[in-house]
Amino acid sequence: MANASQDIAIELLQALIRNECVNDGTPDSGGEIRNAELLTGFLEGATGEHERFSPIEGRTSVVARIEGSDPTAPTLCLMGHTDVVPVNPDGWSRDPFGGELVDGEVWGRGAIDMLNMTATMAVAFRGLAESGWKPRGTLIYFGVADEEAGGAHGAEWMTEHHWDAVGADYVLTEAGGIPIRATEAPSLAINVAEKGIAWRRLRVRGTPAHGSMPYGSDNAAIKAAEVIRRLATYRGATVISDAFRSWVERAELDPEISAALLDPERTWATLDRLPPKLAKSCHASCHTTFSPNVVHGGQKTNIIPDVVDIDVDIRTLPGITGDDVDTMLVDLLGELRSDVEISAVQGDIHRESTASPTDTPLWDAISSATQVAYPGAKLMPGLVTGGTDSPFYRAKGAVAYGAGIYSPAVDMETFANRFHGHDERIDVASLGLGVEFWTHIAHTICD
């Protein structure tokens, strides 16, 4: 039975990849209606309780429900997004939208982020419905659009306008469950918190002039280069959250390294002693981060530019507000402040950092489900340094975790390399584990 479910998940994942629902952040990208129609067809017949929702043409989410018999029993939502990030095919060994099955792995954009989970959630949901399962609590399957661009046409819109369809007490979504091998038993990171988003545009002003006489000019590009240097070297306050402390204490690092990471006075110096990928993760987990990622400016090769825009990806720690972010920017700009205009990016997007408690039935259900694949496994509360759709549910009072289950072939380094990277792929064993994982948790919470 497990092998049959795994085979179904493979085929569904391949189809989701091949639909090429690429979200580049513009309103008319994504085309998630293709995956919404695919999932609707996959779920039809198993349950009549399914709907599709489109805030604008083509940006469609699908919702299916197995209604519980007891309105006071908890509702569980399995939420998987159906869009994927853009890809540069030149960096791939195979067609990024071919969905090929090669040597036990399904290749394609979205295989890790997160169409594998979107597929296994759907397979588990259909299997439960076809079995005639009659739970006390309601189970929701939510194939959501627009996660890769902030959720304005997906989870944000759905939770604001159709809470009756997607509202839940407990929510499971991406970015968790990666096995971290330990001496006696594996640990699995389950993300219970998420950094906030406060993207900013820094418009650097200069004075236009002829490029043949640059001496003493007021060149916006040169000032922008200095602004970027300051952003890259800015050292904000180190904050040791409960989630970061728990992760460090359970990560089985050298005791001296662990102690130094958890000491705000020594954290920065300790980062240089860590492997690069671990250092990146640790730094992002205990600092508000500034990453200048997009630069636009200039008009012509022989004109000294008077305007250069720098778009900065800023991720905030718990308790950091938008005003705090602007204060940090003013601090790092220093004497350049008068030449720089600070504004919000992408429709004034700002999302506070959020967190869910771990003393919940859902945490216990995840712990129980992990024992099937990893006897003796321990859960590690984690912090998402990127972004998911969990905050929209937490804002409504729901408990939301980034959870999942992967085979030992997908360790933390493998996961990080493939997430938004070249040659993204997932092993089929992880797909089989995923179907069992969601099914186990659904029974535990909803029965």
N, C-alpha and C positions, 0 to 999 in steps of 0.2 A: 504493500500500500504506500509506504514511504517512497519507494522508487517511482511509483506511478505519479504521485504528487510532484516529485522532483522533475519528472519528464514534462509534466504539464507546465510547471513553473519555467522551465527552460524555453519552451515554445512561446509562452506568453512574454517573457522577457525579450526574446528575439524580436517579436512583433512590435513591442513597445519601442525598442531601439530603432527599428527600421522605419518607424513613423516620423523620425527626425523632427521632434518638437523642440526646435532650438529657440531659446529665449535670449535675445541679445539686449533686453532691457527696454526696447521700444514697444509701444502699445500694439502694433500690428505684427509682432513676431510671436514665437511660441507655437501657434497653431495647435494648441492642446486639444482642440476638438477631435483631432484624429485619434489620440489616445483615449479620449473620453468615449468615442464611439466604439473603439476596440474593447474597452473594459465593459461597456454596457452590453455588448454582444456576448462577452465572456460570462457575464453574471446573469444574463437573461435565462429564464427557465429555472434557475436555482431558487430565485426569489423574485416576486413581483414588486418588492419595495425598493425601487431605484429611480433616481431623478437626475437630470442634468441642469446645470445652471451656467449662464453666460452673462457676465456684466457687460462685455462688448463682444462683437462678432469674432468667433474663433477661439476665444479664451474661455474654454469650457471646463468645468469640474463635474465629476460624477459622484453621486452619493447613493449607497445602498444600505439597507437596514434589515436586521433581524430583530423584530420587536420582542421585548421581554414581556412576561406575563405580570410582573409586579412593577408598577410605576415608581415604587420607592426603592427598588433595587438599583445598583450603580449602572451607569452607561459607560461603555468602553468604545473609544474611537481609534481605529487603525488608519493613520493618515500617511499616504505616500504621494509625493508630487510626481507629475507626469511630464514636466518640462526638463530640458537639459541645457547646459551651457554651450556656447559656441566652441568650435574645434578647428585646429589647423591641420588638415589632412597630411601635409608634408611631413609632420613629425610622427606619423603613425606607420606601423608595420603592416596594418590591414585597414580595410575600409572601416572608418569609424561609425558608419551606420549600416554595416553589413550584418551585424548580429551573428557573426560566425561562431560555431561551436568547434573549437580546436583544442585537442589534448585536454579535454575535461574543463575547459573554460569558455564562457560566453564573452565575446569581444564586442565593444562598442561604447560610444558615448552614453553615459548614464548607467552603465553596468554596475558601478560602485555608487554613484550619486544620482538618484537612489532608486533607479528603476528595478533593481533586484528586489528591494523591499516592497515596492509598489506591486510587483508581480506576486511575490510570495504571500503578501497580505491578501490579495485577491483570491489566490488559490485556496488559502486557509478558509477565507470567508465562504467561498462557494462550496467547499467541502462540508463545512458545518451546516449550511443551508440545505444541501442535497441529502444530508443524513437525517433530516427531519428534526434537528436539534430544537428544543423548546426551552430556552433559557429564562430565568427570572429577570435578569437585566438585559438591556438592549445592546446589541453589537452594531457598530456603524463602520462601514468601509467608506473612506473619503479619498478619492483620487483627485488631487487638487492641482490646479493650474498656478503658474506664475510664482512659484517659490523662489526661483533663481533671480528674480528681480525685486524681491521685497514683499510680494504677496498682495499688492494693491488690487490685482484682478483675480486673486485666489482666496487664500485663507482670511486675509483681512476683510475683504468684501463679504465673504460668506459668513464670518462670525458677526459682522455688523448687520447684515441684511437677511440672513437665513439661519439664525441660531436655532430655530425650531428643527431644522434639518440636520445640523451638524453638532449641536450642543452635546457635551459629554462631561462626565465627572472625571474620567481618566482618558489620557491621550498618549499614544505611542507613535513616534515618528523617527526620523533619521539621526545619524551621528552618534551611535553608541553600540556597545556590545563587542568591541574589538578585543580579542584575547591577548592578555599580557602574561607571558609564561612566568611562573614563579617556581620556587624551589619545591614546595610540597603540593601546591594546587594552583591552578591558573586564576588570575584576577581578570574581571571584565569591567571596562569603563562604561558606566551608564550615566549619560549626561543629564544632570538635574538643574543646571543653571546655564545662562547664556549671556554673553556680553551684549551691551547695547550698541546702537549704530548712531553716529552723528557725523555724517559725511559733510565736508565743507569745501567750498571753492575759494581759493585765494587769488584775487585779481591783482596782479602786480602792475603798477603804473610806471611809465617812463615818459620820455619826450621824443617824438619822431625827428629824425634827421637823416642826412645822406650817409650811407654806409662807407663812403670813401674817406670820411674824416671822423673816425671813432674816438680819437683822443678827447677825454673829458666828457664824453657823451653820457646822457641819462638813459642807458640801455635797459629796458625792462627785462630782457633775457638774462643779462648778467645779474641783475638783482634777484630774478627768479631762481637762478642757479644757487645763489646764497641762501635763499629761503628753503630750497629743497635740501641743501646741506644741513641746515639747522633742524629741519624736520627729521632727517635721518639720524641725527646725533642727539636729539632731545631725550633727556632722561627725566621722565616724570616720577612721581612717588611710587614706591613699591608697596602693594597692598596684598597681604596674605589672607585670602578668603578661606572659609571653612572647606570649600570644595578643593581648592588647591592644596591646602594642608593635608586633607585626607588622601589626595592622590599621591603626594610626595611620601607620606608615611607608609603607604602600601605598595609603592613602586619598587621596593627592594633595591634602592640605590645605596651606595656606600654611606654609612652612618654620618660621616663627617660632611659629605656632600649634601645629604638631606638636611642636616642641621643648618648648614650655611644657606641653602635655598630658602629656608623658612625664617631666616634672620634678615629683615629688610635692609640692614646696614651692610650685609654681605652678599645679597642676592646678585647684584650686577657683576661683581668680581667672579662669582661662582659660575655664571652662565658661560664664560669663556673656557671653563674646564669641562664642559659637557659636549657630547657629540652634537653636531650642528642641528640635526632635526629635533633632538630633545631640547636643546637650548632655545630654539624658536618657539616650541610649544610652551615651555616654562615661562619664557619672557612674556608671551602673549597672555598667559593665564594670571599674571600678577601685575600687569601694567595696562593703563590706557594707551593704546598704540596709534601711531600716526604713520600712514604709508602714502606718499605722493605717487600716484599711479597714472595720472593722465595730465599731459601738458599741451596746451594749445597757445600759439602766439605767432606774431610776425605776419607781414603781408608780402614782402618781396625781398630777394637776396640783398638788394642795395638800399634797403630802408631800415634804419635802426628802429626796432619795435617799441611802440609805446604801451602795449598791453600784452601780458602773458597770463593765461589762466592755468592754475594748478588745482586739480581735483584730488582731494586727500581722503582716503579711506580711514576713518577714525572709529575705533571700537572701544567702548567705554566699560569700565568696571562697575560693579554695583555701587549705587549712591552717587555716581557722577552724572551731573545734569548737562544740558546744552550750554548753559551759562558757564559752567566749570570748563567745558571744552574751549569756549571762546577766550576765557581767561588764560588757559594754557597757551593758546595760540598767540595772544598778545605778549605773553612772557617770552616765548621763543623768538618772536619777530624782533623784539627790542626796538632799536632805533629805526628799523625798516617799517615799523607799524604804520607810519603816516603815508607810506607808499602802497599799502596793501589793503584791499577791501575784502572783508570776510563775509561770505554768504553761505546759505545752505545749498546742498546739491540734491537733485532728484525730488522735486516737490516738497522741500523742507522735511525730508525723511529724518525722523528722530525716534529711536526706540530705546526705552530705558532697559537696563539690564534686568533680567527676571530670574526667578528660581522657584523650584518646587521642593517641598520637604521629602525626606526619605522614610519617615515613619508612617507609611501608607500601605494599604492592602496591595496596591499595584507594585510597589517595591518588593514586597514579599512574593508576589506572583512571579515577577521576573526572576528573583533568586531561585524559586522552585523550578522554573522552566529551564534555567541554565544547567541545572544538575543532570538533565537528560544527556546533554552533549559533553558536559565537563563536570563529572562528579567531584564534589568538594570545592567547586568554584566559589569565589568571593566577589561581591560587587564593589566597585569603586565609584563613588560619586564624582562626576566630572563637570567641567565647565566648557561649553562650546564657545570657541573664540571667533567663529564665523557667525552665520545666521541660519535659523530654521524658522518654521511656522509655529513653533511652540509658544512664543510670547503672546500670540493672539488668543490662545486658549488660557494661558495663565492670567491674562488681563480680565478674563471672565470668571476666574476663581477655580479653574480646572487644574488638576495635577497633570503635568505633561513631562515626559521623559524622552530623551533620545536613546533608543534601545535597539537591540537586534542580537543576532547570533551569527558568528562566522566560524568557518573551519580554521584549524591551526595554520592553513596556507595563507590566511589573510591576517598577518600581524600588523602592528601599528605602523611600521615603516612602509610595508606594502600598501596598506590602505592610504596613507598620506601621499605616496608617490603616484597612485592612480587617480586620486580624487582631483578632478579638474585637470588631470595630466594626460600625457600621451599614452597610447596602448592601454586604455582603461579596460578592465575585464574582471570577471568574477568566476570563481570555481563553482562547479555544479553541486559539490557537497554542501557549500554554504546555502544554496537554494533549498536543498532538501531539509537542512537544519532549520531554515527560516520558516517553512510551512509548519513544521512541528512546534516551533517556538510560539508562533502566534496562536495556534490552535490550543496549546496548553494554557496560555494566559487567558484566552477567551473563556475557556471552561472555568478557570479558577476565579475570575472576576464576576462572570455573568450567571453561572449556575446557581 
